[in-house]
Amino acid sequence: MITEHAMERAEFTCGHCWHRWTIDYDVQLSKDDHGRDRESFTHNGIPTPSPYTPVGAWPCPQCGRRSVGRLVERRPLPHPSIQPAAAVPAPSD
């Protein structure tokens, strides 16, 4: 079950040539059948590993060295399968 959908912007800084660049990802947070949290990342509609791990590190566009990203922006997005939370009425005095 999808619990949240967001756009995350990851920034990468090459430790070799110091080039900086950003990449935007769609991220879906969900719960598996055992209630554990899962994150699924896509870039341009293609599934990809988390950019915040060595497996998902992108090569530098300048020199090719791989760098792990860091989160610089996060924006929640609407998703058709996510039901908005019901409004809770304010207590009356």
ZADO-630438 format. One record per residue (C-alpha): residue number from 1; x negated, y, z. Coordinates in steps of 0.1 Angstrom, whole numbers, padded with zeros to 4 digits. Example, Ala and Ser with C-alpha at 12.3 -4.5 7.8 and 13.67 -1.06 7.14 Angstrom:
BEGIN
+-----+-------+-------+-------+
! num !    xx !    yy !    zz !
+-----+-------+-------+-------+
!   1 ! -0123 ! -0045 !  0078 !
!   2 ! -0137 ! -0011 !  0071 !
+-----+-------+-------+-------+
END
This chain:
BEGIN
+-----+-------+-------+-------+
! num !    xx !    yy !    zz !
+-----+-------+-------+-------+
!   1 !  0000 !  0000 !  0000 !
!   2 ! -0014 !  0034 ! -0010 !
!   3 ! -0015 !  0058 !  0019 !
!   4 ! -0033 !  0088 !  0003 !
!   5 ! -0044 !  0100 ! -0031 !
!   6 ! -0071 !  0128 ! -0034 !
!   7 ! -0096 !  0144 ! -0056 !
!   8 ! -0131 !  0145 ! -0041 !
!   9 ! -0160 !  0165 ! -0055 !
!  10 ! -0194 !  0149 ! -0047 !
!  11 ! -0226 !  0169 ! -0050 !
!  12 ! -0259 !  0151 ! -0059 !
!  13 ! -0294 !  0165 ! -0054 !
!  14 ! -0323 !  0147 ! -0070 !
!  15 ! -0351 !  0141 ! -0045 !
!  16 ! -0376 !  0140 ! -0074 !
!  17 ! -0369 !  0171 ! -0096 !
!  18 ! -0344 !  0189 ! -0073 !
!  19 ! -0317 !  0192 ! -0100 !
!  20 ! -0282 !  0195 ! -0085 !
!  21 ! -0249 !  0185 ! -0101 !
!  22 ! -0213 !  0176 ! -0091 !
!  23 ! -0189 !  0149 ! -0101 !
!  24 ! -0152 !  0147 ! -0094 !
!  25 ! -0135 !  0115 ! -0084 !
!  26 ! -0100 !  0103 ! -0079 !
!  27 ! -0098 !  0085 ! -0046 !
!  28 ! -0070 !  0062 ! -0033 !
!  29 ! -0068 !  0053 !  0003 !
!  30 ! -0048 !  0021 !  0010 !
!  31 ! -0042 ! -0007 !  0035 !
!  32 ! -0049 ! -0043 !  0025 !
!  33 ! -0027 ! -0072 !  0035 !
!  34 ! -0045 ! -0074 !  0069 !
!  35 ! -0040 ! -0037 !  0077 !
!  36 ! -0076 ! -0027 !  0069 !
!  37 ! -0084 !  0006 !  0053 !
!  38 ! -0097 !  0006 !  0017 !
!  39 ! -0110 !  0033 ! -0006 !
!  40 ! -0109 !  0030 ! -0043 !
!  41 ! -0129 !  0055 ! -0065 !
!  42 ! -0124 !  0063 ! -0102 !
!  43 ! -0143 !  0087 ! -0124 !
!  44 ! -0125 !  0096 ! -0157 !
!  45 ! -0101 !  0067 ! -0151 !
!  46 ! -0129 !  0041 ! -0147 !
!  47 ! -0133 !  0023 ! -0114 !
!  48 ! -0166 !  0031 ! -0097 !
!  49 ! -0184 !  0023 ! -0064 !
!  50 ! -0183 !  0050 ! -0037 !
!  51 ! -0207 !  0078 ! -0047 !
!  52 ! -0217 !  0081 ! -0010 !
!  53 ! -0234 !  0047 ! -0011 !
!  54 ! -0267 !  0036 ! -0028 !
!  55 ! -0246 !  0012 ! -0051 !
!  56 ! -0226 !  0042 ! -0064 !
!  57 ! -0256 !  0066 ! -0067 !
!  58 ! -0257 !  0084 ! -0100 !
!  59 ! -0288 !  0089 ! -0121 !
!  60 ! -0301 !  0125 ! -0123 !
!  61 ! -0293 !  0140 ! -0157 !
!  62 ! -0328 !  0155 ! -0158 !
!  63 ! -0351 !  0127 ! -0147 !
!  64 ! -0330 !  0096 ! -0142 !
!  65 ! -0337 !  0091 ! -0105 !
!  66 ! -0307 !  0080 ! -0086 !
!  67 ! -0292 !  0101 ! -0057 !
!  68 ! -0265 !  0094 ! -0032 !
!  69 ! -0238 !  0120 ! -0033 !
!  70 ! -0223 !  0141 ! -0004 !
!  71 ! -0187 !  0153 ! -0001 !
!  72 ! -0184 !  0190 ! -0009 !
!  73 ! -0146 !  0193 ! -0015 !
!  74 ! -0115 !  0172 ! -0010 !
!  75 ! -0080 !  0180 ! -0022 !
!  76 ! -0050 !  0158 ! -0015 !
!  77 ! -0029 !  0150 ! -0046 !
!  78 !  0007 !  0138 ! -0049 !
!  79 !  0012 !  0102 ! -0057 !
!  80 !  0046 !  0086 ! -0068 !
!  81 !  0042 !  0056 ! -0044 !
!  82 !  0035 !  0078 ! -0013 !
!  83 !  0067 !  0088 !  0005 !
!  84 !  0064 !  0122 !  0022 !
!  85 !  0067 !  0121 !  0060 !
!  86 !  0101 !  0130 !  0073 !
!  87 !  0103 !  0164 !  0090 !
!  88 !  0104 !  0162 !  0128 !
!  89 !  0129 !  0188 !  0142 !
!  90 !  0114 !  0212 !  0167 !
!  91 !  0126 !  0207 !  0203 !
!  92 !  0153 !  0231 !  0213 !
!  93 !  0152 !  0249 !  0246 !
+-----+-------+-------+-------+
END
